[in-house]
Amino acid sequence: MTIHTVFKFRNHALMMALAAAFPVVSYAAGAARVDFSVGPVSAVNVAGTHRTIGKGGELGSGELIVTGDGGRAQLRFSDGGMVSLQPGSEFKVDDYSFSGKAEEDKGFFSLLKGAMRTITGLVGRSNKNAYRVTTSVATIGIRGTEFTVAYTGANSIAVSTGEGMIEVCNNAGCALIPAGSSAIVAGPNTEVRRSDIKPRLDPAQPDMVQVVTYSTSDDRYPDGKVNLQDLTGTNPSSLKKTAVVSTPLVSGAGYALAYAGHNGSSSEYGLDTSGTASFDSANALTSFIGSGSYSKTVSAGAFSADGVIGWGRWSSGTSSSGSLIDFHYAVGKPSSTPDLVALGGINADYTYNLIGYTLPTAQNGTVGQAPSGSLSANFRDAFGVSTVSINLTVPIGGSTFSIVGSQAYVSSSMPQTFTVNTACATVNGFFAGSNATHAGVAYKLDSGGGMGDVHGSAAFKR
């Protein structure tokens, strides 16, 4: 299923300037043109022939561009897209064509080494499957326009989204990385993990040592500063610099857990409205103790947003009733009743957009594709009715299921937590954050066929 994401650039003046400076043009011979190059930059054609390439040079489909030590290059593609390459990078145009016909256009690239920043063009704008960047550990698809990717090791990368949204996929699954968020992938079989520090692409600065960028799991000083080391391994006090880190999910009491999974023979799903949650250094849920008890054995992926809400899936785990398989969850501290009452009023209608999800899984082991949809709520005061509505599309096993329904809460029962039952599914969830800025859900869906029940979780933000 194709997801269409509507986006806006925050810096309109900058983008207008870029559009004026780099208009969309049609190249007769090449896929891209070099806008500028600094230092050693070369191209390798499909026959293996090397050539030096500078400003105005063209790069064709199937060619590789290489930046040496101190070398930098910016490419402008015929659809208006731009790619900026850092020193020590190898970037290949695997298969590119642009004619203005969405069904024929494609842009498939590989970052083999180094780091890049890109602002995507028209290719992939209406057909997201027509664009991807492949690395040694994951494939990046677009749900927006601007992102950065950098190798942090031979088999590890860091990614960051500036505008729109990207989808990062490898053998462990897929994850959406929304605007303003970053993630690390430590290997082709390792789940994508959110990070609080963006991969940094430094401008050219002569006679300066470039310090490495650390993820949130790296060592810090007691005051929260990052332990930065220079390339020689020394650690002078002059390199101790403060890193801006978002608020993590803190282990403790008062959390709600919406969950859905199975134990092999039957589904185990529900909503625990208050319990103690434990998180690891990457904000991944490791255990939850409330009316029930749940503990992770193997994680398939975990994410969090804004220090308010987390979601993920355990490949296996245990509960107070036995073993767990493909246990999907959303976790967060429910919004307070005063916050919800403050939202009430005659025009208190709010829409929550999808910011993250787990890929749905079925009892027979089938893994689905990215869900899409939204959640809405109208909060009323003690004399009105509050309503929570869900509209979620879940593609799996060649079928697409629609979860559409609503639940009303009468009088003063403001919906800190909620359950929505539809014709084919049960959705459990909660509102989290000051003034209910976020919502998390987990669902159990009756597939009506050989797949058995389908489970998944999602996070939303208004």
C-alpha positions as a printed NumPy array, in Angstrom:
array([[  0.   ,   0.   ,   0.   ],
       [  1.295,   3.418,  -0.905],
       [  1.307,   6.051,   1.843],
       [  1.037,   9.675,   0.742],
       [  2.513,  12.115,   3.252],
       [  1.723,  15.821,   2.956],
       [  4.608,  17.969,   4.125],
       [  5.7  ,  21.598,   4.319],
       [  9.181,  23.074,   4.42 ],
       [  9.756,  25.039,   7.588],
       [ 12.269,  27.404,   5.982],
       [ 10.323,  28.658,   2.97 ],
       [ 12.794,  31.419,   2.12 ],
       [ 15.67 ,  28.94 ,   1.959],
       [ 13.769,  26.512,  -0.253],
       [ 12.671,  29.309,  -2.611],
       [ 16.3  ,  30.343,  -2.912],
       [ 17.352,  26.779,  -3.63 ],
       [ 14.639,  26.434,  -6.235],
       [ 15.813,  29.597,  -7.949],
       [ 19.452,  28.572,  -7.831],
       [ 18.856,  24.956,  -8.872],
       [ 15.831,  24.774, -11.162],
       [ 14.575,  21.455, -12.502],
       [ 16.224,  20.817, -15.838],
       [ 16.346,  17.962, -18.296],
       [ 19.708,  16.391, -19.004],
       [ 20.182,  14.768, -22.362],
       [ 23.182,  12.631, -21.425],
       [ 23.359,  12.229, -17.671],
       [ 21.275,  11.57 , -14.6  ],
       [ 22.995,  14.241, -12.524],
       [ 25.306,  17.212, -12.855],
       [ 28.017,  18.254, -10.421],
       [ 27.12 ,  21.651,  -8.964],
       [ 30.486,  21.937,  -7.247],
       [ 33.391,  19.789,  -6.111],
       [ 36.259,  20.388,  -3.709],
       [ 39.369,  18.251,  -3.442],
       [ 39.734,  14.825,  -5.064],
       [ 36.461,  13.748,  -6.714],
       [ 36.262,  11.067,  -9.387],
       [ 33.665,   9.036, -11.245],
       [ 33.731,   5.38 , -12.295],
       [ 31.584,   4.301, -15.236],
       [ 29.951,   0.91 , -15.795],
       [ 33.076,  -0.303, -17.626],
       [ 35.261,   0.474, -14.609],
       [ 36.984,   3.472, -16.15 ],
       [ 37.973,   6.233, -13.698],
       [ 37.877,   9.938, -14.525],
       [ 38.245,  13.142, -12.56 ],
       [ 34.965,  14.981, -12.347],
       [ 34.442,  18.632, -11.414],
       [ 31.851,  21.356, -11.574],
       [ 29.582,  20.889, -14.591],
       [ 30.516,  17.232, -15.035],
       [ 27.746,  14.722, -15.595],
       [ 27.056,  11.418, -13.907],
       [ 25.   ,   8.756, -15.663],
       [ 22.839,   5.891, -14.44 ],
       [ 25.043,   3.026, -13.29 ],
       [ 28.025,   5.251, -12.436],
       [ 29.85 ,   5.661,  -9.13 ],
       [ 31.181,   8.915,  -7.693],
       [ 34.057,   8.809,  -5.189],
       [ 35.242,  11.596,  -2.894],
       [ 38.772,  11.186,  -1.508],
       [ 40.308,  12.651,   1.652],
       [ 39.114,  16.247,   1.825],
       [ 36.95 ,  15.772,  -1.247],
       [ 33.354,  17.003,  -1.367],
       [ 30.743,  17.105,  -4.099],
       [ 27.181,  18.241,  -4.625],
       [ 25.054,  16.575,  -7.301],
       [ 21.89 ,  17.973,  -8.832],
       [ 19.624,  15.394, -10.48 ],
       [ 17.359,  16.035, -13.437],
       [ 14.22 ,  15.788, -11.243],
       [ 15.493,  18.595,  -8.998],
       [ 16.886,  16.356,  -6.27 ],
       [ 20.246,  17.186,  -4.668],
       [ 22.874,  15.003,  -2.984],
       [ 25.789,  16.355,  -0.954],
       [ 28.689,  13.941,  -0.368],
       [ 31.21 ,  14.112,   2.464],
       [ 34.944,  13.265,   2.201],
       [ 35.701,   9.558,   1.871],
       [ 32.328,   8.696,   0.328],
       [ 31.296,   6.322,  -2.438],
       [ 27.854,   6.937,  -3.925],
       [ 26.421,   4.926,  -6.82 ],
       [ 23.528,   5.762,  -9.116],
       [ 22.222,   2.2  ,  -9.458],
       [ 19.238,   2.878, -11.692],
       [ 17.89 ,   6.334, -12.441],
       [ 15.474,   7.726, -14.999],
       [ 13.214,  10.747, -15.016],
       [ 10.657,  11.63 , -17.668],
       [  7.993,  13.279, -15.54 ],
       [  5.782,  10.182, -15.712],
       [  5.432,   8.82 , -12.175],
       [  4.822,   5.257, -13.338],
       [  8.131,   5.221, -15.255],
       [ 10.413,   7.34 , -13.075],
       [ 12.846,   5.698, -10.659],
       [ 15.752,   6.63 ,  -8.474],
       [ 17.691,   3.741,  -6.901],
       [ 21.   ,   4.605,  -5.246],
       [ 23.649,   3.039,  -3.012],
       [ 25.808,   4.677,  -0.367],
       [ 28.755,   2.284,  -0.146],
       [ 30.945,   4.384,   2.123],
       [ 31.029,   7.738,   3.908],
       [ 28.096,  10.097,   4.404],
       [ 25.528,  12.04 ,   2.419],
       [ 22.695,  14.507,   2.784],
       [ 19.916,  14.643,   0.225],
       [ 16.9  ,  16.722,  -0.674],
       [ 14.759,  14.512,  -2.887],
       [ 13.188,  15.725,  -6.116],
       [ 10.16 ,  14.678,  -8.113],
       [ 11.101,  10.988,  -8.382],
       [  9.248,   9.182,  -5.625],
       [  6.996,  12.156,  -4.864],
       [  3.816,  10.296,  -5.866],
       [  5.204,   6.744,  -6.025],
       [  7.283,   6.143,  -2.899],
       [  8.42 ,   2.718,  -4.127],
       [ 10.286,   4.398,  -6.996],
       [ 12.976,   5.774,  -4.68 ],
       [ 15.42 ,   4.126,  -2.292],
       [ 18.956,   4.415,  -0.942],
       [ 20.678,   1.128,  -0.119],
       [ 23.49 ,   0.766,   2.436],
       [ 25.324,  -2.284,   3.746],
       [ 22.933,  -2.635,   6.687],
       [ 19.583,  -1.153,   5.656],
       [ 17.496,   0.301,   2.85 ],
       [ 16.045,   3.795,   3.137],
       [ 12.785,   4.761,   1.491],
       [ 11.2  ,   8.184,   1.499],
       [  8.02 ,   9.445,   3.059],
       [  9.231,  13.033,   2.718],
       [ 12.07 ,  15.06 ,   1.292],
       [ 15.253,  15.593,   3.289],
       [ 17.485,  13.214,   5.222],
       [ 21.081,  12.431,   6.169],
       [ 22.821,   9.056,   6.365],
       [ 26.377,   8.352,   7.538],
       [ 28.403,   5.216,   8.163],
       [ 29.616,   4.975,  11.748],
       [ 31.471,   1.704,  11.095],
       [ 31.888,  -0.879,   8.368],
       [ 28.436,  -2.302,   9.126],
       [ 26.619,   0.431,  11.006],
       [ 24.892,   3.653,   9.984],
       [ 23.219,   6.657,  11.563],
       [ 20.289,   8.414,   9.888],
       [ 18.414,  11.633,  10.529],
       [ 15.303,  13.156,   8.95 ],
       [ 15.145,  16.898,   8.418],
       [ 11.819,  17.244,   6.578],
       [  9.044,  14.749,   5.964],
       [  9.7  ,  11.14 ,   6.939],
       [ 11.901,   8.213,   5.909],
       [ 11.422,   4.472,   6.313],
       [ 14.47 ,   2.39 ,   7.27 ],
       [ 14.256,  -1.37 ,   6.64 ],
       [ 16.573,  -4.323,   7.166],
       [ 16.291,  -8.006,   8.065],
       [ 14.969,  -7.115,  11.526],
       [ 12.044,  -5.052,  10.194],
       [ 11.126,  -1.499,   9.237],
       [ 10.824,   1.759,  11.144],
       [  9.588,   5.241,  10.313],
       [ 11.919,   8.076,  11.269],
       [  9.882,  11.323,  11.321],
       [ 11.156,  14.872,  10.903],
       [ 13.533,  15.93 ,  13.642],
       [ 14.348,  12.359,  14.658],
       [ 17.435,  10.189,  14.277],
       [ 18.235,   6.491,  14.47 ],
       [ 21.127,   4.048,  14.378],
       [ 21.37 ,   0.641,  12.706],
       [ 24.173,  -1.489,  14.123],
       [ 23.974,  -4.297,  11.57 ],
       [ 21.828,  -5.875,   8.832],
       [ 20.08 ,  -8.12 ,  11.367],
       [ 19.849,  -5.565,  14.199],
       [ 16.685,  -3.576,  14.811],
       [ 16.623,   0.119,  14.053],
       [ 17.007,   2.125,  17.278],
       [ 16.109,   5.741,  17.84 ],
       [ 18.976,   8.034,  18.845],
       [ 19.013,  11.506,  20.367],
       [ 22.056,  12.76 ,  18.443],
       [ 21.975,  13.39 ,  14.709],
       [ 24.722,  12.204,  12.364],
       [ 26.813,  15.283,  11.706],
       [ 28.12 ,  16.348,   8.323],
       [ 30.749,  18.927,   9.119],
       [ 31.681,  21.693,   6.652],
       [ 35.293,  21.914,   5.556],
       [ 37.392,  23.288,   8.416],
       [ 41.151,  23.311,   7.701],
       [ 43.585,  22.274,  10.427],
       [ 40.864,  21.018,  12.776],
       [ 40.428,  17.52 ,  14.163],
       [ 36.979,  16.141,  13.462],
       [ 35.495,  14.596,  16.6  ],
       [ 33.293,  11.541,  16.345],
       [ 29.574,  11.648,  17.03 ],
       [ 28.198,   9.4  ,  19.753],
       [ 24.752,   7.91 ,  20.169],
       [ 22.817,   8.093,  23.418],
       [ 24.104,   4.671,  24.462],
       [ 27.699,   5.919,  24.674],
       [ 29.519,   6.977,  27.826],
       [ 28.709,  10.336,  29.387],
       [ 30.091,  12.333,  32.283],
       [ 27.986,  12.501,  35.476],
       [ 26.698,  15.929,  34.461],
       [ 25.284,  14.485,  31.226],
       [ 28.045,  15.713,  28.911],
       [ 29.253,  13.43 ,  26.143],
       [ 32.663,  11.783,  26.498],
       [ 34.139,  12.882,  23.168],
       [ 37.548,  11.542,  22.164],
       [ 39.702,  12.76 ,  19.335],
       [ 41.029,  10.422,  16.681],
       [ 44.242,   9.739,  18.631],
       [ 42.293,   8.322,  21.578],
       [ 43.174,  11.096,  24.018],
       [ 40.516,  12.904,  26.   ],
       [ 41.546,  16.511,  26.739],
       [ 39.116,  18.639,  28.699],
       [ 38.83 ,  20.981,  25.72 ],
       [ 36.837,  18.275,  23.913],
       [ 34.247,  17.898,  26.66 ],
       [ 31.187,  19.416,  25.031],
       [ 27.557,  19.338,  26.046],
       [ 25.219,  17.356,  23.801],
       [ 21.558,  18.257,  23.5  ],
       [ 19.605,  15.174,  24.493],
       [ 15.832,  14.78 ,  24.485],
       [ 14.027,  13.557,  27.579],
       [ 14.197,   9.749,  27.805],
       [ 11.503,   7.39 ,  28.997],
       [ 12.342,   6.955,  32.666],
       [ 11.762,   3.642,  34.403],
       [  9.161,   3.894,  37.145],
       [  5.512,   3.682,  38.122],
       [  2.418,   5.287,  36.612],
       [  2.677,   3.933,  33.052],
       [ -0.111,   2.532,  30.879],
       [  0.541,  -0.411,  28.551],
       [ -1.537,  -1.295,  25.496],
       [ -0.457,  -4.69 ,  24.176],
       [ -1.34 ,  -7.43 ,  21.691],
       [  0.398, -10.717,  20.94 ],
       [ -0.151, -14.453,  21.272],
       [  1.128, -17.496,  23.079],
       [  0.892, -19.82 ,  20.104],
       [ -2.666, -21.004,  20.506],
       [ -4.525, -17.839,  21.46 ],
       [ -4.193, -14.052,  21.492],
       [ -3.077, -12.165,  24.573],
       [ -4.136,  -8.551,  24.324],
       [ -5.466,  -5.786,  26.511],
       [ -4.756,  -2.577,  28.393],
       [ -2.985,  -2.225,  31.719],
       [ -3.872,   1.24 ,  32.961],
       [ -1.237,   1.633,  35.686],
       [  2.009,  -0.199,  36.306],
       [  5.764,  -0.009,  36.625],
       [  7.723,   0.08 ,  33.365],
       [ 11.449,  -0.57 ,  32.938],
       [ 13.442,   0.76 ,  29.975],
       [ 16.983,   0.135,  28.772],
       [ 19.464,   2.815,  27.667],
       [ 17.88 ,   2.947,  24.191],
       [ 14.382,   3.673,  25.595],
       [ 13.243,   0.115,  24.804],
       [ 10.71 ,  -1.459,  27.157],
       [ 12.189,  -4.462,  28.965],
       [  9.426,  -5.248,  31.478],
       [  6.069,  -4.062,  32.784],
       [  4.437,  -4.987,  36.088],
       [  0.84 ,  -3.941,  36.708],
       [ -2.303,  -6.038,  36.897],
       [ -0.24 ,  -8.436,  34.8  ],
       [  3.488,  -9.043,  34.442],
       [  5.358,  -8.89 ,  31.116],
       [  9.061,  -9.372,  30.428],
       [ 11.105,  -9.188,  27.231],
       [ 13.231, -12.104,  26.039],
       [ 14.135, -10.951,  22.494],
       [ 13.29 ,  -7.536,  21.069],
       [ 12.427,  -7.096,  17.388],
       [ 12.547,  -3.293,  17.589],
       [ 11.713,  -0.424,  19.92 ],
       [ 11.189,   3.312,  19.473],
       [ 10.125,   6.372,  21.444],
       [  9.121,   9.956,  20.764],
       [  9.503,  13.193,  22.731],
       [ 10.152,  11.392,  26.014],
       [  6.38 ,  10.79 ,  26.172],
       [  5.516,   7.58 ,  24.371],
       [  7.213,   4.351,  23.321],
       [  6.246,   1.483,  21.049],
       [  7.8  ,  -1.716,  19.787],
       [  7.6  ,  -5.482,  19.456],
       [  9.153,  -8.353,  21.374],
       [  9.812, -11.389,  19.195],
       [  9.479, -13.42 ,  22.375],
       [  8.796, -12.795,  26.024],
       [  6.94 , -14.034,  29.054],
       [  3.836, -12.986,  30.951],
       [  2.172, -14.082,  34.164],
       [  0.142, -16.534,  32.051],
       [  3.053, -18.043,  30.078],
       [  5.133, -17.421,  26.973],
       [  4.616, -14.556,  24.517],
       [  5.207, -14.462,  20.759],
       [  5.285, -11.284,  18.656],
       [  4.213,  -9.073,  21.549],
       [  3.369,  -5.567,  20.268],
       [  3.048,  -2.687,  22.701],
       [  2.598,   1.039,  23.234],
       [  3.65 ,   2.494,  26.587],
       [  3.427,   5.915,  28.233],
       [  2.138,   7.825,  31.249],
       [ -1.572,   8.648,  30.762],
       [ -2.53 ,  12.305,  30.586],
       [ -4.032,  13.692,  33.769],
       [ -7.756,  14.287,  34.065],
       [ -7.274,  18.054,  34.616],
       [ -5.342,  18.221,  31.337],
       [ -8.136,  16.446,  29.508],
       [-10.817,  18.638,  31.079],
       [ -8.844,  21.71 ,  29.989],
       [ -9.124,  20.472,  26.404],
       [-12.907,  20.236,  26.692],
       [-15.357,  22.613,  25.065],
       [-17.784,  22.915,  22.237],
       [-15.002,  22.913,  19.592],
       [-12.644,  20.442,  21.292],
       [-12.008,  18.229,  18.269],
       [ -8.476,  16.951,  17.712],
       [ -6.806,  14.825,  15.038],
       [ -3.765,  12.671,  15.824],
       [ -1.425,  11.704,  12.987],
       [  0.528,   8.458,  12.842],
       [  4.183,   8.932,  13.908],
       [  5.252,   5.308,  14.404],
       [  4.129,   1.717,  14.263],
       [  5.18 ,  -1.906,  14.362],
       [  4.711,  -4.038,  11.273],
       [  1.641,  -6.213,  11.889],
       [  2.207,  -9.913,  12.522],
       [ -0.193, -12.852,  12.328],
       [ -0.345, -15.988,  14.45 ],
       [  0.904, -18.086,  11.535],
       [  4.081, -15.974,  11.311],
       [  3.068, -13.723,   8.41 ],
       [  4.521, -10.202,   8.611],
       [  2.574,  -7.342,   7.051],
       [  3.408,  -3.965,   5.573],
       [  3.293,  -0.446,   6.96 ],
       [ -0.136,   0.523,   8.331],
       [ -1.59 ,   3.983,   7.783],
       [ -4.317,   6.028,   9.37 ],
       [ -5.19 ,   8.454,  12.14 ],
       [ -6.953,   8.802,  15.463],
       [ -9.341,  11.528,  16.525],
       [-10.926,  12.654,  19.777],
       [-13.366,  15.267,  20.968],
       [-12.893,  15.998,  24.651],
       [-15.93 ,  17.313,  26.507],
       [-16.426,  18.629,  30.013],
       [-18.432,  16.909,  32.741],
       [-21.717,  17.813,  31.029],
       [-20.879,  16.427,  27.595],
       [-19.718,  13.3  ,  25.824],
       [-16.127,  12.48 ,  24.887],
       [-15.516,  10.308,  21.831],
       [-12.412,   8.507,  20.586],
       [-12.334,   7.317,  16.959],
       [ -9.803,   5.159,  15.113],
       [ -9.242,   4.787,  11.372],
       [ -6.404,   2.396,  10.618],
       [ -5.54 ,   0.439,   7.474],
       [ -3.521,  -2.745,   8.003],
       [ -2.02 ,  -4.572,   4.961],
       [ -0.88 ,  -8.17 ,   5.579],
       [ -0.816, -11.482,   3.726],
       [ -2.141, -10.026,   0.479],
       [ -5.186,  -8.527,   2.213],
       [ -5.877,  -5.028,   3.515],
       [ -7.96 ,  -4.679,   6.658],
       [ -9.709,  -1.511,   7.794],
       [-10.12 ,  -0.824,  11.49 ],
       [-12.76 ,   1.886,  11.744],
       [-14.788,   2.6  ,  14.864],
       [-15.426,   4.899,  17.808],
       [-16.259,   4.763,  21.501],
       [-18.176,   7.369,  23.528],
       [-17.445,   8.282,  27.151],
       [-20.343,   9.889,  28.976],
       [-20.288,  12.54 ,  31.699],
       [-17.032,  13.026,  33.628],
       [-15.301,   9.83 ,  32.426],
       [-12.634,  11.575,  30.354],
       [-10.813,   9.017,  28.185],
       [ -7.316,   8.826,  29.645],
       [ -7.423,   5.216,  28.456],
       [ -9.863,   3.777,  25.948],
       [-11.064,   0.679,  24.126],
       [-12.608,   0.81 ,  20.654],
       [-14.34 ,  -2.3  ,  19.344],
       [-14.987,  -2.578,  15.606],
       [-16.534,  -5.263,  13.419],
       [-13.224,  -7.143,  13.13 ],
       [-10.879,  -5.718,  15.759],
       [-10.328,  -4.571,  19.326],
       [ -8.159,  -1.485,  19.84 ],
       [ -6.834,  -0.591,  23.294],
       [ -5.077,   2.702,  23.913],
       [ -4.279,   5.743,  26.02 ],
       [ -3.528,   9.453,  25.743],
       [ -0.137,  10.618,  26.979],
       [  1.735,  13.859,  27.488],
       [  0.708,  17.254,  28.781],
       [ -2.697,  18.121,  27.287],
       [ -2.872,  14.713,  25.595],
       [ -0.321,  15.496,  22.89 ],
       [  0.227,  11.809,  22.063],
       [ -1.74 ,   8.583,  21.871],
       [ -0.677,   4.943,  21.771],
       [ -2.679,   1.88 ,  20.723],
       [ -2.331,  -1.864,  20.288],
       [ -4.824,  -3.878,  18.249],
       [ -6.019,  -7.454,  17.812],
       [ -7.565,  -8.118,  14.405],
       [ -9.529, -11.187,  13.32 ],
       [ -8.226, -12.018,   9.839],
       [-11.053, -14.472,   9.212],
       [ -8.659, -16.898,   7.516],
       [ -5.655, -19.157,   7.865],
       [ -3.416, -16.403,   9.249],
       [ -5.22 , -16.393,  12.587],
       [ -5.349, -13.19 ,  14.605],
       [ -3.256, -10.193,  13.505],
       [ -1.554,  -7.956,  16.073],
       [  0.184,  -4.584,  15.961],
       [  0.76 ,  -1.28 ,  17.731],
       [  0.964,   2.38 ,  16.719],
       [  1.759,   5.823,  18.115],
       [  0.085,   9.119,  17.199],
       [  0.686,  12.811,  17.804],
       [ -1.603,  15.806,  17.357]])
